Amino acid sequence: MTAGAGGDSRLYVTSDGGRTWRLTYQASDPATFFDAMAFYDDQHGIVVGDPISGKFQVLATPDGGNSWTVLPSTGMPAAQPDEYGFADSGTTVVTAGHDAWFASGGSVSRAFHSRDGGRTRDVRTTPILSGSDDGNAGIYGLAVRTAALGLAVGGDFSTPDVTRHVTAVSYLGGPWTSPAGEPSGSGSPPPGCPSPGATAVTIGINGSDVSYDAGQHWARFDGGELNSIDCAADGACWAVGGACWAVGDSGRVAVLRR
């Protein structure tokens, strides 16, 4: 997935391990701006883009990304004025089983949840920062362990030292609430992984933090600036037991050491 206005939002597929890529979708509407993508399995996936005509855009594929369809917007709650998604981390869309979530920022910080492949959704507000003058505040990433345990991380790129209202947790499908303790600044979490553990990692401009109690308390363990993180399936994001890789500005690449 590439992100950009109109035709700069594109989707590609590879069948040879990334050696070659084929363009399978290119937006024609100049209002299109893709934010992130996620897959339920090796065939079914979704892409979420910024609102068009007052509602977030969702595309779906039934065949591993070889073809994409824009889903009807009738089941999508209306976006608020100046509400949109962030494409920086690529982690604002996540799935668990048949459920999918995506996050917003700008004027409000909200989490949208679908149980039917993105055709209908409900939406809940979160306590994460929003409404900044420059529009940089909101949710930068989501992680879910199951449909009953979710983590949202965000903040404001313009004030990365702020350590309040930069995370939120949701248990058993309940409301999103602030945890007892928060990370050391604005950041993004890795996508959720199916794991029985309660360990989570978040990275950001100010460094990296870890939580051992499902996001209720956090501690910094590294001071390097990073922008996005993912973990291999043999490890997990919630239970850090395998390979976790992160990337940052100027070609920076980091691997999490245990």
Solvent accessible surface area in square Angstrom, and as a share of the most:
residue,aa,sasa,rsa
1,M,68,0.30
2,T,55,0.32
3,A,45,0.35
4,G,10,0.09
5,A,67,0.52
6,G,6,0.06
7,G,28,0.27
8,D,81,0.42
9,S,0,0.00
10,R,80,0.29
11,L,2,0.01
12,Y,75,0.28
13,V,24,0.14
14,T,41,0.24
15,S,119,0.77
16,D,40,0.21
17,G,78,0.75
18,G,31,0.29
19,R,192,0.70
20,T,89,0.52
21,W,150,0.53
22,R,128,0.47
23,L,79,0.39
24,T,27,0.16
25,Y,50,0.19
26,Q,83,0.37
27,A,6,0.05
28,S,109,0.70
29,D,56,0.29
30,P,114,0.72
31,A,57,0.44
32,T,3,0.02
33,F,74,0.31
34,F,0,0.00
35,D,3,0.02
36,A,1,0.01
37,M,60,0.27
38,A,17,0.13
39,F,71,0.30
40,Y,52,0.20
41,D,73,0.38
42,D,114,0.59
43,Q,79,0.35
44,H,88,0.39
45,G,2,0.01
46,I,1,0.01
47,V,0,0.00
48,V,3,0.01
49,G,0,0.00
50,D,26,0.14
51,P,32,0.20
52,I,38,0.19
53,S,117,0.76
54,G,39,0.38
55,K,56,0.24
56,F,3,0.01
57,Q,28,0.12
58,V,5,0.03
59,L,0,0.00
60,A,20,0.15
61,T,4,0.02
62,P,81,0.51
63,D,47,0.24
64,G,19,0.18
65,G,3,0.03
66,N,68,0.35
67,S,51,0.33
68,W,25,0.09
69,T,86,0.50
70,V,66,0.38
71,L,21,0.11
72,P,94,0.59
73,S,55,0.36
74,T,124,0.72
75,G,19,0.18
76,M,12,0.06
77,P,32,0.20
78,A,63,0.49
79,A,16,0.13
80,Q,76,0.34
81,P,109,0.69
82,D,110,0.57
83,E,5,0.02
84,Y,62,0.24
85,G,9,0.09
86,F,21,0.09
87,A,31,0.24
88,D,98,0.51
89,S,11,0.07
90,G,36,0.34
91,T,6,0.03
92,T,1,0.01
93,V,4,0.03
94,V,4,0.03
95,T,27,0.16
96,A,21,0.16
97,G,62,0.60
98,H,152,0.68
99,D,20,0.10
100,A,0,0.00
101,W,17,0.06
102,F,2,0.01
103,A,2,0.02
104,S,0,0.00
105,G,0,0.00
106,G,3,0.03
107,S,43,0.27
108,V,41,0.24
109,S,4,0.03
110,R,21,0.08
111,A,4,0.03
112,F,0,0.00
113,H,24,0.11
114,S,1,0.01
115,R,158,0.57
116,D,58,0.30
117,G,18,0.18
118,G,4,0.04
119,R,143,0.52
120,T,73,0.42
121,R,22,0.08
122,D,60,0.31
123,V,41,0.23
124,R,106,0.39
125,T,95,0.55
126,T,17,0.10
127,P,42,0.26
128,I,5,0.02
129,L,50,0.25
130,S,47,0.30
131,G,49,0.47
132,S,32,0.21
133,D,160,0.83
134,D,80,0.41
135,G,16,0.16
136,N,50,0.26
137,A,2,0.01
138,G,0,0.00
139,I,0,0.00
140,Y,4,0.02
141,G,0,0.00
142,L,1,0.00
143,A,3,0.02
144,V,5,0.03
145,R,64,0.23
146,T,62,0.36
147,A,52,0.40
148,A,39,0.30
149,L,13,0.07
150,G,6,0.05
151,L,0,0.00
152,A,0,0.00
153,V,0,0.00
154,G,0,0.00
155,G,0,0.00
156,D,12,0.06
157,F,66,0.28
158,S,60,0.39
159,T,64,0.37
160,P,31,0.20
161,D,111,0.58
162,V,57,0.33
163,T,63,0.37
164,R,169,0.62
165,H,64,0.29
166,V,0,0.00
167,T,0,0.00
168,A,0,0.00
169,V,1,0.00
170,S,10,0.06
171,Y,87,0.33
172,L,156,0.78
173,G,39,0.38
174,G,19,0.19
175,P,94,0.59
176,W,25,0.09
177,T,67,0.39
178,S,48,0.31
179,P,12,0.08
180,A,76,0.59
181,G,20,0.20
182,E,41,0.18
183,P,4,0.02
184,S,27,0.18
185,G,6,0.06
186,S,5,0.03
187,G,6,0.06
188,S,7,0.05
189,P,0,0.00
190,P,3,0.02
191,P,39,0.25
192,G,21,0.21
193,C,17,0.10
194,P,130,0.81
195,S,13,0.09
196,P,132,0.83
197,G,21,0.20
198,A,35,0.27
199,T,23,0.14
200,A,3,0.03
201,V,3,0.01
202,T,3,0.02
203,I,5,0.02
204,G,6,0.06
205,I,54,0.27
206,N,30,0.15
207,G,5,0.05
208,S,3,0.02
209,D,6,0.03
210,V,18,0.10
211,S,1,0.00
212,Y,160,0.61
213,D,56,0.29
214,A,13,0.10
215,G,0,0.00
216,Q,47,0.21
217,H,102,0.45
218,W,29,0.10
219,A,58,0.45
220,R,120,0.44
221,F,89,0.37
222,D,66,0.34
223,G,56,0.54
224,G,30,0.29
225,E,59,0.27
226,L,12,0.06
227,N,49,0.25
228,S,23,0.15
229,I,9,0.05
230,D,78,0.41
231,C,13,0.08
232,A,42,0.32
233,A,107,0.83
234,D,121,0.63
235,G,15,0.14
236,A,4,0.03
237,C,2,0.01
238,W,2,0.01
239,A,31,0.24
240,V,36,0.21
241,G,35,0.34
242,G,12,0.12
243,A,38,0.29
244,C,2,0.01
245,W,133,0.47
246,A,5,0.04
247,V,72,0.41
248,G,15,0.14
249,D,78,0.40
250,S,123,0.79
251,G,69,0.66
252,R,102,0.37
253,V,94,0.54
254,A,37,0.29
255,V,46,0.27
256,L,41,0.20
257,R,195,0.71
258,R,214,0.78
